Amino acid sequence: MASDLTDLYQEILLEHNRRPRNFRALDDATHQADGFNPLCGDQISLQLKVGDGQVYDVGFQGHGCAISRASASLLTQAVKGASSGEAMAMFEEFHRMLTEPDAELDYDLLGDLEMLAGVIAYPTRIKCAILAWHTFKAAMDGASVATTE
């Protein structure tokens, strides 16, 4: 059963890589940041439309490995429409999921992001999965650049 679930998660991640959601530039972005993972060469540009304490829209462009693109795609789906506080809580929970193996997590908050939990078994790939999230946090904090180093 666990193998079937792993296979399903892998297929969903591959689908997000092939057809990333919200892969576009936002002309009316209020927040923007660029992220870079020098280890893998992943690059992302993330734009957000934020107002009245809510993430109204999000878009990204860039290139990178399948994990990086799938993570960015899943991020855009997770934070779009969320309150700013909720979106930042997702960042914190996602970060804990990939950096604290024994942490008790709020899977209701993580939702589909849980599909990336298996990345923790591959330490060199964690930075690929977390790049979009660090870029998101940088944009929300008003910084223009994020890196995984």
Z-matrix of the N, CA and C atoms (Angstrom, degrees):
N
C 1 1.464
C 2 1.526 1 111.25
N 3 1.336 2 117.73 1 -44.43
C 4 1.463 3 120.71 2 179.40
C 5 1.520 4 110.74 3 -61.64
N 6 1.328 5 116.66 4 -36.98
C 7 1.462 6 121.11 5 178.77
C 8 1.530 7 110.77 6 -64.78
N 9 1.333 8 117.49 7 -39.38
C 10 1.465 9 121.35 8 177.79
C 11 1.529 10 110.44 9 -62.77
N 12 1.329 11 116.87 10 -42.41
C 13 1.456 12 121.73 11 179.10
C 14 1.523 13 110.54 12 -65.52
N 15 1.329 14 116.91 13 -42.21
C 16 1.461 15 121.41 14 177.52
C 17 1.518 16 110.10 15 -61.27
N 18 1.327 17 117.24 16 -44.16
C 19 1.461 18 121.21 17 178.34
C 20 1.527 19 111.14 18 -61.50
N 21 1.332 20 117.06 19 -41.73
C 22 1.458 21 121.53 20 178.45
C 23 1.525 22 110.27 21 -62.56
N 24 1.337 23 117.15 22 -47.29
C 25 1.464 24 121.18 23 179.34
C 26 1.518 25 110.44 24 -59.63
N 27 1.328 26 117.59 25 -43.05
C 28 1.460 27 120.77 26 179.61
C 29 1.522 28 110.64 27 -62.11
N 30 1.313 29 116.90 28 -41.81
C 31 1.463 30 120.35 29 179.75
C 32 1.526 31 111.08 30 -64.77
N 33 1.322 32 117.27 31 -40.40
C 34 1.467 33 120.86 32 178.58
C 35 1.529 34 110.23 33 -65.39
N 36 1.325 35 117.29 34 -41.86
C 37 1.463 36 120.69 35 178.29
C 38 1.527 37 110.94 36 -63.68
N 39 1.319 38 116.83 37 -41.33
C 40 1.464 39 120.04 38 177.32
C 41 1.525 40 111.15 39 -63.04
N 42 1.328 41 117.00 40 -38.00
C 43 1.461 42 121.36 41 177.49
C 44 1.531 43 110.40 42 -64.11
N 45 1.329 44 117.97 43 -41.95
C 46 1.470 45 121.34 44 177.85
C 47 1.528 46 110.44 45 -65.21
N 48 1.324 47 117.95 46 -31.60
C 49 1.457 48 120.80 47 176.67
C 50 1.531 49 110.56 48 -71.01
N 51 1.324 50 116.41 49 -44.11
C 52 1.472 51 120.77 50 -178.68
C 53 1.522 52 111.91 51 -68.49
N 54 1.316 53 116.53 52 -40.89
C 55 1.465 54 122.30 53 -177.15
C 56 1.534 55 109.50 54 -131.75
N 57 1.324 56 116.22 55 73.24
C 58 1.468 57 118.60 56 -177.26
C 59 1.527 58 111.75 57 -64.03
N 60 1.309 59 114.61 58 138.28
C 61 1.460 60 121.17 59 178.62
C 62 1.531 61 108.79 60 -77.97
N 63 1.314 62 116.18 61 144.48
C 64 1.463 63 123.35 62 176.27
C 65 1.527 64 112.79 63 59.14
N 66 1.330 65 116.79 64 31.64
C 67 1.460 66 122.57 65 178.25
C 68 1.527 67 107.49 66 -83.50
N 69 1.325 68 115.19 67 87.03
C 70 1.456 69 122.07 68 -175.69
C 71 1.527 70 108.69 69 -168.96
N 72 1.317 71 115.36 70 162.52
C 73 1.466 72 120.82 71 174.85
C 74 1.528 73 108.66 72 -89.39
N 75 1.306 74 116.17 73 144.77
C 76 1.460 75 121.26 74 174.25
C 77 1.523 76 108.38 75 -100.74
N 78 1.311 77 116.61 76 119.15
C 79 1.462 78 120.41 77 -179.67
C 80 1.528 79 112.18 78 -71.85
N 81 1.320 80 116.88 79 -28.34
C 82 1.467 81 120.72 80 -175.85
C 83 1.529 82 112.23 81 -108.44
N 84 1.334 83 117.10 82 32.32
C 85 1.465 84 121.30 83 -178.34
C 86 1.528 85 110.83 84 -65.05
N 87 1.316 86 114.94 85 142.03
C 88 1.462 87 121.14 86 174.64
C 89 1.528 88 111.23 87 -101.06
N 90 1.324 89 116.87 88 -19.84
C 91 1.463 90 123.03 89 -179.54
C 92 1.529 91 108.05 90 -135.75
N 93 1.337 92 116.03 91 141.50
C 94 1.459 93 119.86 92 -178.66
C 95 1.523 94 108.85 93 -152.30
N 96 1.345 95 115.58 94 144.30
C 97 1.462 96 120.96 95 173.67
C 98 1.521 97 109.15 96 -152.63
N 99 1.310 98 115.50 97 153.85
C 100 1.452 99 122.89 98 175.79
C 101 1.521 100 108.45 99 -112.79
N 102 1.327 101 116.34 100 137.72
C 103 1.461 102 121.61 101 -179.53
C 104 1.510 103 111.29 102 -122.31
N 105 1.324 104 115.31 103 150.12
C 106 1.458 105 121.26 104 -178.67
C 107 1.515 106 110.17 105 -143.90
N 108 1.327 107 115.78 106 134.64
C 109 1.458 108 122.93 107 174.89
C 110 1.527 109 107.13 108 -113.91
N 111 1.339 110 117.94 109 97.79
C 112 1.461 111 119.75 110 -176.32
C 113 1.525 112 113.47 111 -64.45
N 114 1.320 113 117.99 112 -24.32
C 115 1.458 114 121.00 113 -179.66
C 116 1.527 115 111.67 114 -64.59
N 117 1.315 116 115.93 115 -40.59
C 118 1.469 117 121.51 116 -173.86
C 119 1.530 118 112.33 117 -110.38
N 120 1.328 119 116.71 118 -19.04
C 121 1.458 120 120.45 119 -176.33
C 122 1.520 121 114.05 120 88.76
N 123 1.326 122 117.43 121 6.40
C 124 1.466 123 121.35 122 178.83
C 125 1.528 124 109.51 123 -65.02
N 126 1.336 125 116.10 124 137.72
C 127 1.459 126 122.09 125 175.30
C 128 1.517 127 108.55 126 -134.84
N 129 1.339 128 115.24 127 141.16
C 130 1.460 129 119.94 128 -179.91
C 131 1.524 130 109.04 129 -143.88
N 132 1.305 131 114.66 130 143.65
C 133 1.450 132 122.30 131 169.95
C 134 1.526 133 105.44 132 -120.48
N 135 1.308 134 116.32 133 124.18
C 136 1.464 135 121.81 134 -174.67
C 137 1.519 136 109.29 135 -120.82
N 138 1.319 137 116.53 136 131.20
C 139 1.456 138 121.72 137 176.69
C 140 1.524 139 109.36 138 -121.98
N 141 1.310 140 114.77 139 142.61
C 142 1.463 141 121.38 140 -179.74
C 143 1.520 142 109.62 141 -129.26
N 144 1.297 143 115.76 142 148.11
C 145 1.459 144 121.95 143 168.22
C 146 1.521 145 105.69 144 -113.25
N 147 1.323 146 115.03 145 107.25
C 148 1.459 147 121.66 146 -175.44
C 149 1.519 148 108.68 147 -121.83
N 150 1.317 149 115.96 148 137.09
C 151 1.462 150 120.85 149 176.68
C 152 1.509 151 110.49 150 -165.42
N 153 1.301 152 116.15 151 150.10
C 154 1.467 153 121.77 152 178.16
C 155 1.525 154 112.03 153 50.95
N 156 1.350 155 116.55 154 37.74
C 157 1.460 156 120.49 155 176.19
C 158 1.516 157 114.90 156 73.64
N 159 1.342 158 117.48 157 20.96
C 160 1.461 159 120.94 158 -178.38
C 161 1.525 160 110.71 159 -137.25
N 162 1.346 161 114.85 160 144.89
C 163 1.468 162 121.45 161 173.70
C 164 1.526 163 106.23 162 -89.78
N 165 1.321 164 116.13 163 103.23
C 166 1.466 165 120.75 164 -176.50
C 167 1.518 166 112.92 165 -79.33
N 168 1.333 167 115.83 166 -38.35
C 169 1.453 168 118.47 167 -176.94
C 170 1.520 169 108.82 168 -152.36
N 171 1.314 170 115.87 169 158.97
C 172 1.461 171 121.55 170 -179.46
C 173 1.526 172 108.58 171 -152.59
N 174 1.315 173 114.70 172 142.99
C 175 1.455 174 120.43 173 176.44
C 176 1.520 175 109.05 174 -145.63
N 177 1.318 176 115.43 175 156.01
C 178 1.456 177 118.83 176 176.49
C 179 1.515 178 110.21 177 -145.69
N 180 1.322 179 114.62 178 155.24
C 181 1.449 180 122.74 179 171.19
C 182 1.519 181 106.06 180 -136.10
N 183 1.297 182 115.08 181 167.83
C 184 1.454 183 119.65 182 176.94
C 185 1.512 184 110.92 183 140.42
N 186 1.313 185 113.57 184 -172.69
C 187 1.452 186 119.43 185 179.44
C 188 1.522 187 108.33 186 -143.91
N 189 1.307 188 113.46 187 156.46
C 190 1.451 189 118.82 188 179.38
C 191 1.510 190 110.64 189 168.97
N 192 1.300 191 114.48 190 -171.33
C 193 1.460 192 120.67 191 -178.62
C 194 1.533 193 110.42 192 -71.14
N 195 1.321 194 115.72 193 170.40
C 196 1.466 195 121.60 194 -177.25
C 197 1.529 196 111.56 195 -59.78
N 198 1.314 197 117.76 196 -39.95
C 199 1.462 198 120.44 197 -178.67
C 200 1.521 199 110.23 198 -65.84
N 201 1.307 200 117.28 199 -42.85
C 202 1.462 201 121.91 200 179.92
C 203 1.525 202 111.16 201 -61.90
N 204 1.316 203 117.16 202 -48.11
C 205 1.471 204 120.95 203 -179.01
C 206 1.526 205 111.41 204 -67.18
N 207 1.315 206 117.48 205 -41.50
C 208 1.464 207 120.40 206 179.12
C 209 1.525 208 110.42 207 -64.57
N 210 1.319 209 117.16 208 -41.15
C 211 1.462 210 120.91 209 179.24
C 212 1.527 211 110.40 210 -63.51
N 213 1.330 212 117.69 211 -43.02
C 214 1.463 213 121.03 212 178.34
C 215 1.529 214 110.78 213 -62.97
N 216 1.315 215 116.53 214 -41.85
C 217 1.457 216 121.45 215 179.05
C 218 1.534 217 110.77 216 -62.62
N 219 1.328 218 116.10 217 -46.40
C 220 1.469 219 120.63 218 178.67
C 221 1.522 220 111.28 219 -64.43
N 222 1.329 221 117.06 220 -38.02
C 223 1.465 222 120.89 221 177.32
C 224 1.520 223 110.08 222 -58.90
N 225 1.328 224 116.73 223 -47.32
C 226 1.464 225 119.09 224 -176.63
C 227 1.522 226 111.25 225 -61.38
N 228 1.319 227 116.67 226 -38.30
C 229 1.465 228 119.47 227 178.27
C 230 1.525 229 111.29 228 -68.90
N 231 1.325 230 116.55 229 -36.61
C 232 1.463 231 120.31 230 -176.02
C 233 1.526 232 112.52 231 -71.48
N 234 1.330 233 117.43 232 -42.41
C 235 1.466 234 119.36 233 -172.78
C 236 1.522 235 113.44 234 -90.01
N 237 1.330 236 117.70 235 -20.62
C 238 1.465 237 120.21 236 -178.88
C 239 1.527 238 109.56 237 -63.49
N 240 1.329 239 115.28 238 120.42
C 241 1.456 240 120.77 239 -179.40
C 242 1.514 241 114.40 240 90.93
N 243 1.334 242 117.14 241 -9.18
C 244 1.470 243 120.91 242 179.98
C 245 1.528 244 109.95 243 -81.04
N 246 1.314 245 115.18 244 157.56
C 247 1.461 246 118.38 245 172.29
C 248 1.522 247 107.48 246 -70.06
N 249 1.315 248 116.86 247 157.59
C 250 1.463 249 120.94 248 178.77
C 251 1.522 250 110.75 249 -58.41
N 252 1.328 251 117.03 250 -41.95
C 253 1.463 252 121.24 251 178.73
C 254 1.514 253 112.67 252 -63.29
N 255 1.322 254 115.73 253 -42.67
C 256 1.459 255 121.31 254 178.53
C 257 1.534 256 110.53 255 -64.32
N 258 1.327 257 116.64 256 -42.55
C 259 1.462 258 121.19 257 179.65
C 260 1.524 259 111.18 258 -63.62
N 261 1.320 260 117.29 259 -40.82
C 262 1.470 261 119.91 260 178.27
C 263 1.527 262 110.65 261 -69.41
N 264 1.327 263 117.66 262 -33.86
C 265 1.470 264 120.82 263 175.25
C 266 1.530 265 109.92 264 -64.55
N 267 1.337 266 117.11 265 -37.22
C 268 1.470 267 120.52 266 175.50
C 269 1.524 268 110.30 267 -62.17
N 270 1.343 269 116.70 268 -42.92
C 271 1.463 270 120.35 269 177.29
C 272 1.526 271 110.26 270 -56.33
N 273 1.326 272 116.29 271 -50.28
C 274 1.467 273 120.84 272 -178.05
C 275 1.529 274 111.29 273 -60.43
N 276 1.318 275 116.65 274 -43.64
C 277 1.467 276 120.88 275 -177.81
C 278 1.529 277 111.01 276 -69.04
N 279 1.323 278 116.82 277 -39.96
C 280 1.468 279 121.29 278 177.70
C 281 1.530 280 109.86 279 -63.71
N 282 1.312 281 116.16 280 -44.27
C 283 1.465 282 121.19 281 178.66
C 284 1.533 283 110.34 282 -60.55
N 285 1.320 284 116.98 283 -44.97
C 286 1.474 285 120.78 284 177.96
C 287 1.530 286 111.22 285 -61.90
N 288 1.334 287 116.75 286 -39.78
C 289 1.463 288 120.76 287 -179.12
C 290 1.530 289 110.51 288 -59.56
N 291 1.335 290 117.15 289 -38.01
C 292 1.459 291 120.04 290 -175.58
C 293 1.526 292 114.30 291 -93.85
N 294 1.326 293 117.27 292 -10.13
C 295 1.471 294 118.50 293 -177.29
C 296 1.523 295 114.18 294 -120.33
N 297 1.322 296 117.60 295 -13.20
C 298 1.463 297 121.29 296 179.83
C 299 1.529 298 108.71 297 -126.33
N 300 1.333 299 116.76 298 89.25
C 301 1.476 300 120.93 299 -173.55
C 302 1.528 301 115.34 300 -54.96
N 303 1.314 302 118.15 301 -30.41
C 304 1.467 303 120.98 302 -175.99
C 305 1.525 304 113.52 303 -100.79
N 306 1.310 305 117.18 304 7.78
C 307 1.466 306 120.77 305 -177.13
C 308 1.525 307 111.17 306 -67.57
N 309 1.316 308 115.54 307 142.52
C 310 1.461 309 120.56 308 171.32
C 311 1.520 310 106.48 309 -83.98
N 312 1.315 311 115.28 310 122.63
C 313 1.462 312 120.51 311 -171.83
C 314 1.515 313 112.39 312 -109.63
N 315 1.307 314 115.40 313 155.01
C 316 1.460 315 122.81 314 174.91
C 317 1.526 316 107.62 315 -91.80
N 318 1.329 317 116.50 316 90.12
C 319 1.458 318 121.03 317 -176.36
C 320 1.518 319 112.11 318 -68.62
N 321 1.334 320 118.13 319 -22.50
C 322 1.461 321 119.84 320 174.99
C 323 1.527 322 109.75 321 -66.22
N 324 1.329 323 116.68 322 -39.00
C 325 1.458 324 121.39 323 178.24
C 326 1.526 325 110.82 324 -70.52
N 327 1.325 326 117.04 325 -40.00
C 328 1.466 327 121.19 326 -178.36
C 329 1.524 328 112.88 327 -69.80
N 330 1.315 329 117.56 328 -38.17
C 331 1.464 330 120.60 329 -179.04
C 332 1.521 331 111.38 330 54.48
N 333 1.330 332 116.90 331 -130.40
C 334 1.464 333 122.45 332 -177.66
C 335 1.527 334 113.19 333 -65.09
N 336 1.311 335 117.50 334 -17.20
C 337 1.472 336 120.45 335 179.47
C 338 1.526 337 111.31 336 -62.72
N 339 1.314 338 116.54 337 -20.62
C 340 1.463 339 121.40 338 177.97
C 341 1.533 340 111.10 339 -58.17
N 342 1.323 341 117.13 340 -23.36
C 343 1.466 342 120.25 341 -179.98
C 344 1.520 343 112.70 342 -59.15
N 345 1.318 344 116.93 343 -22.18
C 346 1.457 345 120.63 344 -178.89
C 347 1.532 346 112.70 345 -90.95
N 348 1.314 347 118.02 346 2.66
C 349 1.467 348 121.50 347 -178.48
C 350 1.526 349 112.25 348 -60.20
N 351 1.317 350 117.92 349 -32.15
C 352 1.460 351 121.54 350 -178.83
C 353 1.516 352 113.54 351 -64.04
N 354 1.320 353 117.24 352 -17.02
C 355 1.466 354 121.41 353 179.71
C 356 1.531 355 110.96 354 -62.20
N 357 1.314 356 116.66 355 -26.33
C 358 1.470 357 120.20 356 -178.42
C 359 1.534 358 111.65 357 -59.02
N 360 1.322 359 117.34 358 -23.52
C 361 1.469 360 121.18 359 178.36
C 362 1.530 361 111.48 360 -74.13
N 363 1.322 362 117.09 361 -10.13
C 364 1.466 363 122.40 362 -179.27
C 365 1.527 364 109.00 363 -125.15
N 366 1.333 365 118.00 364 82.87
C 367 1.464 366 121.61 365 -172.51
C 368 1.531 367 115.17 366 -51.51
N 369 1.322 368 118.11 367 -34.32
C 370 1.465 369 119.05 368 -179.23
C 371 1.529 370 111.89 369 -71.95
N 372 1.321 371 117.76 370 -16.09
C 373 1.470 372 121.50 371 -179.21
C 374 1.525 373 113.27 372 -94.32
N 375 1.333 374 117.03 373 -9.99
C 376 1.468 375 120.29 374 -179.34
C 377 1.525 376 110.53 375 -58.82
N 378 1.333 377 117.17 376 -42.25
C 379 1.463 378 120.25 377 -179.93
C 380 1.524 379 111.66 378 -63.75
N 381 1.321 380 116.80 379 -30.45
C 382 1.472 381 120.57 380 176.67
C 383 1.530 382 110.08 381 -65.00
N 384 1.316 383 116.11 382 -43.30
C 385 1.462 384 121.36 383 -177.38
C 386 1.519 385 112.42 384 -73.11
N 387 1.322 386 116.82 385 -29.26
C 388 1.465 387 119.74 386 -172.47
C 389 1.524 388 113.38 387 -96.02
N 390 1.342 389 117.63 388 -9.59
C 391 1.467 390 120.69 389 -177.73
C 392 1.526 391 112.52 390 -55.12
N 393 1.309 392 117.69 391 -51.83
C 394 1.467 393 120.59 392 -178.26
C 395 1.528 394 110.99 393 -58.74
N 396 1.318 395 116.28 394 -35.54
C 397 1.463 396 120.58 395 -178.59
C 398 1.524 397 111.79 396 -71.18
N 399 1.324 398 117.11 397 -39.90
C 400 1.473 399 119.25 398 175.55
C 401 1.528 400 110.18 399 -66.49
N 402 1.316 401 116.27 400 -35.05
C 403 1.465 402 120.34 401 177.49
C 404 1.524 403 109.80 402 -67.30
N 405 1.318 404 116.78 403 -40.85
C 406 1.473 405 121.52 404 175.94
C 407 1.526 406 110.67 405 -59.64
N 408 1.327 407 116.75 406 -47.39
C 409 1.471 408 120.48 407 -179.75
C 410 1.523 409 110.80 408 -62.67
N 411 1.334 410 116.57 409 -42.05
C 412 1.461 411 120.07 410 177.98
C 413 1.535 412 110.36 411 -58.99
N 414 1.322 413 116.66 412 -46.38
C 415 1.473 414 120.53 413 179.39
C 416 1.527 415 110.67 414 -60.94
N 417 1.320 416 117.15 415 -45.20
C 418 1.465 417 120.85 416 179.72
C 419 1.530 418 112.03 417 -63.81
N 420 1.344 419 115.72 418 -32.49
C 421 1.471 420 120.56 419 -179.45
C 422 1.524 421 112.31 420 -84.90
N 423 1.340 422 117.40 421 -2.30
C 424 1.457 423 120.60 422 179.08
C 425 1.518 424 113.95 423 86.51
N 426 1.316 425 117.87 424 8.90
C 427 1.466 426 121.86 425 176.75
C 428 1.534 427 108.17 426 -88.21
N 429 1.309 428 116.61 427 153.54
C 430 1.466 429 119.01 428 -176.77
C 431 1.523 430 113.82 429 -102.08
N 432 1.339 431 117.30 430 -11.16
C 433 1.456 432 120.32 431 -176.15
C 434 1.532 433 110.02 432 -136.54
N 435 1.338 434 114.39 433 141.65
C 436 1.470 435 120.93 434 174.97
C 437 1.515 436 107.41 435 -134.40
N 438 1.324 437 115.65 436 147.93
C 439 1.451 438 120.56 437 175.91
C 440 1.514 439 108.62 438 -140.95
N 441 1.308 440 116.70 439 158.77
C 442 1.459 441 120.51 440 177.91
C 443 1.527 442 111.02 441 -90.64
N 444 1.325 443 117.71 442 -0.15
C 445 1.473 444 121.09 443 178.71
C 446 1.503 445 111.04 444 -94.11
